[in-house]
Amino acid sequence: MNKYFVYILKSKIRKITYVGYTNDIERRITEHNLGRSKFTSIYKPWELIYKEEHTSELEARKREKIF
């Protein structure tokens, strides 16, 4: 069974949050903190402040848009 996560990151240097979804949350947070995302590279480092698990990518994508 596939797992997908909707997550919220908070910048440790600015008052900004980022919402995303992924099927590998640890890898994705690492990518954000290494600067591999154009937007999030400006505000790194990031900390995970929220995550929720979903069983389908479509469900996770719909939930991401609500935030």
N, C-alpha and C positions, 0 to 999 in steps of 0.2 A: 504494500500500500504506500502510495506517495504521500509525502507530507509537504505542505507549503506553509509559510509563515508570513504574517503581516507584522511589521515591526516599526517601532518609532525610536529614532536615535536623537540624542540631545548633544549639541556641541558643547565641549568643555570650555570654549573660549568666547562664545557669543550666545546670546539668547535666541537660539534658532533650533528648530527641530526638523527632522526629515522622516518621511513615511515611505516605506517600500515593502516589497514582497519578494520572497525567494524560496527556493527549495533546500537551501543550505545556509542557514542563518550565520553560523560561525565563519564560514568562508566569506560571506557577504559583508559582515562587519569588519573583518580584516581588510577586505578590498577598500572599504570606505576609509579606514584609518591609514592605509598605505597611499591614498590619494588617487586611486584608480577610477574614481567617478569625478567628472569635471566639476559638478556643483559642490559635492561634499568635500572635495579636496581643499577648498578655500577655508572651511570651517573646522578642520580636524584638529585635535582628536575628538572622537565621538564615543558616547557611552549609550548602551542599550537601556531604555527606560520602560519599554513595553514590548510584548510579543504575544501573538495568539496563533494557534495552530489550526490549519484547515486541511481537508482531505482532497481538495481539488484546486487546481490553479485558477480556474474561473471564479470559484468562491473567494479565494484570496484576493484576486484582482478587484472584484466587486467591493469587498470590504476595505481595501486600500483606498478606494475612491471616496469612501464615506469620511475618512479622516481628513 
